[in-house]
């Protein structure tokens, strides 16, 4: 093993404490894989209201009480608590500042469905508080691993505020971007909370993105290393505005530092052989339990009219990015094949309205549930035959990997992490683990779904396809090894 590293991982959400999507899954899994490799890994995250202090045994840390943070001419005082990631020895620090974090949502106000107006202040405080927490701990990590715009100011602070401070001068930073669509661009008035030097000129600075204050941009320009969450997406984001969302010019400046590292999945949580949330466990060696899960799913959602038709699942945010427009345009044709379709997720009102309408028309073969329900997600993943993921862009994606592990054959658009994990089925060839369509339109989607349904009717071929997917290695250990190499390069070790 290479030199043992000290790594602080900064996440705005960490499963199972807090989660809105894949970022939380990464925060709950990658630190454990790194810890298992022998590195000194710790995690820091805000203490949100939804975090159950009793269940997770959060404890006060005496020397991390009353930490003063300068914010626009006043001092804000934070406290930091500590617990462990469940089933691990990874220590997690929780930054407790109730006026900012003790709310119903993490970033979005559920009452307005818009971002909290004080999000810039909230995450400026978080970034500053992380560095002050290290000082109080007297713990100097080799690398601070930052994630997304919420921690993007940490590399900026290290390079512009603490470059001459002996405590911080040998602490390096890595910024992982999980989705370039979310950049943390705010009114430049928020810079007053940064306590910038008197001679600092905002216009044209690392913070300035088209006149707004860009947290992600500041991180990309100042981090010692930069990566996104699949190799293909790293190239896509640097190569076009469609995938870089305006950051492609910044990424070109950092092209020598930019890497793509595919996320892994937590196989302790997503494993059909041990999953306690599904009707019957099954493995690649014995698929019989999947048939029981399928039958239970059809009964649970009252889809009994077409028992021999394939069950297609979607577990997704219901947004344009996730390809819902393609689903809308091809919906009636899909019902006519026929197939059974189950959709689980929340999103844009226009898609909610459409899916409700389709539910009333196709109630015998379509079921929709407007919520995020992890337990239901496991049951759907185990019982479905196919998993539809027509995302127009997908930096990595985890659900297609879950689907493969559960023998639920994915049908995906050729982009980002979907293209890096799903290999297209070829008739007569002993390769491929799913179906891919390369043009983002309803005709191509339908052609691919029909191909998948045709193969589904050949039980022998379909079982081979399922088994190939279930045997894929998407463990976090593979990703963790690549992150360790990247940490060493960041720190020059």
N, C-alpha and C positions, 0 to 999 in steps of 0.2 A: 504494500500500500504506500502511496505517496505520503508526504508529510501530513501529520494530523492538523487539520485546519480548525480555526474558530470562526463560526459563521453566525451572524445575526440575520434572521429572515424577517423582513417587515411586510406584513400583509394587512390590508384593510378588512379582510374577512378570513376566518379559519374554521373549517368544518371539524368537529360538530358544533362548535360554539356559535358561529355565525356563518351564514351562507346565502348568497343570492344566485350563484352560478358556479361555473368551473373554477374560478379563482379560489373560492373557498375550499373546493376539493383538493386543489394543489397545495394550499396552505396546510391542510390536514394530513397530507400523505408524503410529499417530498421531504419534509424535515425528518420524518421517521426513517425513511430510506437512507438518508445521509447519516443519521445517528447510528443506524445499524452497521454502517461502514466504519464506524469508529471516530467520527468527527464530533467536535464539540459544537452542537447546533442548538440555538435557542431561537424562539419566535416572539415577536411583539405585535400586538394588535389592539385596537380600541376595545374598551369594555362597553358594549352596547346593552341596552335594557333587556334584550331578549336572552342574554347569557344567564343561565341558571347558576348562580354562585354556589348554592348548596350542592346541587348535583355534581358539579365539576370541582368542588372543594377549592374555591379561590381563597387565597390567604394574603393578608397584608404582608408586605416586605418592609421592615422597619426603616431601613436606610433609603427606601424609595417613597417615602411619604413627604408631602409638602415640597414638591419640586417646582420652583418658580420658573415660568417661561415668559420672556418679554414679548408682548404683543401690542404694537401700536401705542407705545407710551405707557402701557400699564402692565402689571404682572398678573398672569393667570397661574393658579397653583393646581398641579395635577398630583394624583397619587397613583402608584403602580402596584398591582397585585400579581400573584403568581399561582400557577397550577401546572398540571402536566397534560400533554396530549393523551387522551385515553389509550390504554394498552401500549404505552411507551414511556421512555424516560426523557422525552423532549420537554424542556421547561418552556412554558409560555408566560409572557408578561402581558398584563392587561392594563392599558392606560385609562385611568378613571378620571374623566372630567364631565360630570353629569350635565352641565348646561349644553354641551356639544353632542354627547354620545348617548345619553339616556333618552332615546326616542323610539318611536314605533318602527321607523324605517332605518336602513343603514345609510343610503345616499339619497333616496327619493321619499318625499312626503306622501304617504298613502292617500291622504285626503285630497291632494291636488294632482297626484301622479307626475309631479315635476321635482327636479332636484332641490334640495334645501338651499335657500338663498345664501346661507352662511357656510356652504361647503368649502369655499376657499379658506376661511378662517379655521374651520374644523381640521382640515388636513395640513395647514401650515402649523397649527399647534401640534398635531400628531408628529410631523417630521421633526420639528424642533425638540419636542418632548423625547423622541427616540434618542437623539444625541445626548441630551441632558441625562437621560436614564443611564446610558453607558458611562457617563462621567461619574455619576453617583455610585454605580456598581464598581467602578474602577476595573471594568472588563473591556479589553481592547480586542475586538474581533479582527481577524485578517480581512474579512469581507463583510459588508452589509449588502444583503441580497434584497433589492427593492423590487416591488411588483406594481406595475400600472401607475397611473397618474397620481393616485393618492399618496404615493411615497416618492414621486418624481423629484421633489425638492431636496431630498437627502443628498444626492450627488452634487447638486448645486451648492448646498451649504458647505459640504466638505471642501469643495474647490475654491469657493469665494469667501467663506467666513472663517474656516478653521485650518486653512492650508499651512499656517505658521504655528499652529498650536501643537506642541509635542504629543499631546494625548491623542490627537486625531490624525497626525501627519502620516502615519503608517497604516491607516484604515482605508481600504479600497472599496469600490462599490461596483455592483452589477445591477443593471435594470432589465427586468424581464417584462416585455409588453405582451399582455394576453389578448388585447383587442385594440387596434389602432383607432377604432371608431369612437372610443371614449378617451378624451385627451386632457380633461381638466383645464379648459380655456375659460378664463374669467375676466371680468372688468378689471382693468389695470389699477383701479382704486384699491384692490386687495393688497397691492404691494406695500401699503403702509404697515401691514402686519408682519412684513418680512424684516423690518428694521434695517433697511438697506443703508449703506454708507452714504454720506451727504453728497459725494461726488459721483454717485451711480446714475448713469443715464439709461432710462428704460428703452427708449427707441433704438431698435437695432441690436438690443442685448440678447442674451441667451433666453430671456424670459418672454421676449416680444414675438408673438405670432399674429400677424395681421392686426396689430394694435391691441390684442388681448394678452393677458398674462397666462402663459402656457406652462403648466406644471410638467406635462409629459415632455414637451420640447426641452425644458431645462434639464430634465433627467437624461434624455438621449444625448445631449451635447456634452454633459459633464461626467457621466458614468464611465468607469474604467473599462467596462464591458457591457455589451448590449445584446440581448437575444429575444427572439420571439418563439412561439411554441410549436412550430413545425418547420422543417427545412424548406418546404415549398413556399410556405407563407412568408418566410424571410425574404425570398426572392420576389414574391408577388408585391409585398409592401414596399420594397425599395424600387420596384420597377414601374409602378403606375399609381396614379391618384385613386383609381378604383379601389385599390387595396390599402394604400398608404394613407388615405384620407387627408392629404396635404402634408404628411410627414415624410414623403418620399425624398424630398430635397435634403431634409435633415439626415435621413438614413444614408443617402449617398455620401454625405460628409463623413459618416461613421462606417462606411462600407468595410473597412479593414477590421472593425471590431464587431460587426454584426454576424450573429450566428442563429441557426434554427435548431432547437432541441425539442423533439416530440415529447409531450406529456405522457405520463404513464397512468395506470389506474390502480386503485387500491384493491387488490385481489382478496384481502380479508373481508371487504365489504361486498364486492361484486364477484361472486363465485357461485355458480349454480350448484356446485357439489356440496356447499356448506351453508348456503343462504337460508336463514331461518324465516324469511318473510314470504317464501313461495310455497305453493301447494305440495310439491314433491321435489326433492333434490335429484339431480342427474349429472352425468359426466359425458365426456366425449366417448368413453368406452361403453356407456349404458345410457342411451337416449330415452329410455322408456318413460322416465319421469317427466320429460318435456310434454309428452302427449297428455299427461294428467294435468299439467299446468295449463295447457291449451284449452282443455275441456272446462276446467274451472273458470278460466277467463271468459269463455263464451257464455257460461251460465251467469257469472257475476254481472256482466253487462247486457244480458238478455239478447244475445246475438245468436239465435237458434235456427234462423230460417235457411242459412247457407252453411251448414256445418262442414261441408267438404271444401268450401272456398278458403283460400289463404287468409290468415289474419294479419293485417298490416298495422303497425303501430307508429305513432309519432309522439314523442315526448320532447317538447320544445317550447321556447318562447314563441308566441304567435305574432311574428313580425315579418316585414318584407324581407329583411336580411335572411331569415330562416326559410325563405322560399314559399311563404304562404300564398303569394299571388299565383305561383305555378300550381299549387294544390287547388286553389279556387277555380282556375281556368280548366283543369282536367278532372274536376271532382265527379261530374255526372258520367263522364266516360269511364272513370275508374269503377264507379258503382255498377256499371253495366257489364263488367268483365265476367262474373261479379267477384268482388272481394268483400271481406269484413274489414272495417277501419275503426281504429280506436285512437283518439287524440287526447292528450293530457298536457295542459299548459295554460299560461296566461299571456295576454299581449294586447294588441291594438283593437280598439272597439270595432273597427270595420270587419275584422276577421271573426271576432266574437259573434257579431250579428249574422254574418254569412253562415258560420258553422251551426248556429242555432236554427237557422232556416233549413239547412240540410238535414239536421237531426229530425225535424218534423216531417221531412219528405222521405228520408231513408232510415227510419227508426229500426227497421229489422236487420240492418247491416252496418249501422254507424252509431258510435257512441262518443260523446265529447264531454270532457270534464275540465272546467275552467279553474284550475288551481295548480299549485306545486305540491305534490304529495309523494314523498320519497317511498313510503311503503307501497303505495299503488304502483309507482314506477317499477319497482322490483317485480310485482306480479305481472304487469303488462310485458315487461322485457322477457320474462320466463315463458309466458304463454303465447306470445306472438310468433308468427312464422317469419315475418319480414319487418325490417325497420326502415321507414322512409325518412331521409334526411336531405332535402333538396336545397340546403343553404346556398345562397348566392356567393357568400364568402364565409370561411370558417377557419380561423387561425389554427386551431388544433381540433377541437371537438373531442368530447369524451364519450358521448352516448353511442356513437358508432362503434367504439371499442367495447363498451359494455355489451352492445348487441352481439358482436362477434363472440365474446366470451360465453354468451348465453345461447349460442347457436341460432340466433335470430338474424337472418341474412340481411345485410344492409343494402339499400338502394340509395345512392348518393350522387350529388353533383360533383364534378371533377374540380375541386378547389382545395387549397390549403392542406390542413391535416387530414381531410377526407381522402384526398388523392394519395397521401403518404401512408394511409393505413388500409385502405380498401383496394384490392386488386380485382380487376374485372374478370368475371367468369368467361371462359372460352369453351365452347362445346367440344367435348372429346379430349380436352387437355386436363391434366391433373394439377391444375393451378387455379388461382382465383379464389376469392373468399366472399365476393359480393357482386353487385352490379353498379356500373358507373355510367352516367350520361354527361356528355361534354358540351351540350348547348342548353342554355337556360331558357327553354320554352316548353309549353305544355305538350307539344307533339313529341318531342324527344323524351320527355319524362314518361309519357304514356307508352311509347315504344319500348322503353326500358322496363317499365312495370310489367308489360305484357310478356316480355322475354323472361322475366323472373317467374311469372305465374306459369309459363310454359315449362320451365325447368322444374318448378315445384311439383308438377304432376308426374314427374319421373322420380319416384321415391328413392331409387338407388343414387341417382346423381345428386338429389337434394341432400340426402344424408351425408354424402361425401363433402358437399359444400359446407354444411353445418359443422362437420368435424374439423375441416381445415381452419375455419374461423375460431373454433373453440381452442385450438392448439396454438394460436398466435401468442407470442410473448410480448405483452404490453406492461410488464412489471415496472415499477418505479426504480428498481435497481439499475436498469439500463440507462434511464434518464439521469439518475443520480451520479453515475460514473462520468457522464459527459459534463454535468454541472461541476463536479470536482475538478476536472481538467480546466474548465473555464475559470473557476475561482483561482486556480494556480496561476493562470495567465494574467488575470486581473491584478493579482498581488505580486506578480513577478517572481513567483517561487518555483 
